[in-house]
Amino acid sequence: MKYAFWNTHKREDINIYLQSFIEIYEPDVFALAEYEADGKCLENNLREMGLGYTFISKIGSRLDMFYKGSKKHVIHCNDSKYFTIKIVPYGKKKLILSITHMPSKRYSDEATNEVILREM
């Protein structure tokens, strides 16, 4: 399985770059931190290009995800501000994905990070 992660830093004009990246590398899972652009628009553009990605928007975290396949097969397990955990099919297997975006080292300390990781 091919994974990709990108912190978009809340850039609303990021979709054109994401579209090019996904077209070139075709990851099975593409996770986005601080994504504020239009995910459904990017999903539609990818479908028009013949790339079958599904946009899975954040629930409680700062993380969105594009999955190469149907959203109905992705099982949501847990969410917080700093991580999301999903179960996704891959061939005949199911994989547990934990996508994490920890606080900036500027605004947190080791103890804060330990609490987040223990919760996860």
N, C-alpha and C positions, 0 to 999 in steps of 0.2 A: 504494500500500500504506500502510496506517495502522499506526503503531508506538506502543507505550506502554511506559514503564519506571517501576518503582516500587521504592524501597528500603523494604522492610517492617520493617526494624530488628528482626528476629527475633520479631515479635509473633505469637503463636499464635492470636489472635482476629481476624486481619486478613481472613479469607475473606469475611465479610459485606460489607465495604467494597469488596473486589476484585470481588465478584459484582455489586454495584450499578454500579461503574465500567464493567465490561465490558458490562453490559446497556445502559448509556446510550451509550457511545462505540463499542463493537464494533470494537476494533482487530484487524487481521489477525494481528499478533504482539504479545504482551503479555509483557514480560520482568520478572522479579522478582529483586531482589538481597536476600540474607540472608533468604530465605523459609523459615520453619520450620513453617508450618501444613500441613494435609493437602491436598496438590494433587489427589489422586484424588477426594477429597470435593468440592472445588470444581469439578472437571471434571464429576462426576456432577450436581451442582446446575445447572451451566450447560446440560448436555444436557437435563435435565428442563424447563428454560426454553426449549428449542428452539434453543439456541446450540451449534453444533457445534465446540467447542474440544477440543483434545487437550493434555494435560499432558505436557510433556517435562522430566523431572527432571534435575537437575545430574549431571554425571559427575565432574569434578574441580574445577569452579569453584564460586563462591558464587552462581551464577545459574541460575534455573529459567525455564521459558518455557511459555506457552500459545500454541498455534498454531491458527488457524481452519482446520481441515482435518484430514487423517489424518496420524498420526505416521509411518506407513510411507513417506511421501513426503519426510520431512525427513532430510537426510543430515548426519551429524555429521562435522566436519572436524578441529577442534582444540579443545583445552580447556586451561586453566590455572586457578590460583586466582582470577585476575582477569578472565578473558574466556572466552567460548565462541564458536566460529564454526560456523555451520550453513549449509547450502544448502536453500532452501525454494522450492517452486513458487509462482508467482503468475501466474495465467492461463496463457499459453503459454510464459512465461519461467521461468527459475530465477534466484533472487537469492541472493547471498552476504550473510549477516548476521553482523556481528561485534558482540556484545553485551558491553559492558565495564563493570566496576565496579572502579575504581581504588582504591588504599588511601587512607584518610583523610589529608588534608594534615597532620593532627596527628601521624601516625605514619610519614610517609614524607618523602622529599625529591625534588628534581628528578631526581637521578641514578637513584634507584630507579624512578621512573615511566618514565624513558627506557629502562631495561632491559626493563620489562614491555611497553612499546609496541614495542620492537624485536623482542621475541619474538613478539608478535602479528603 
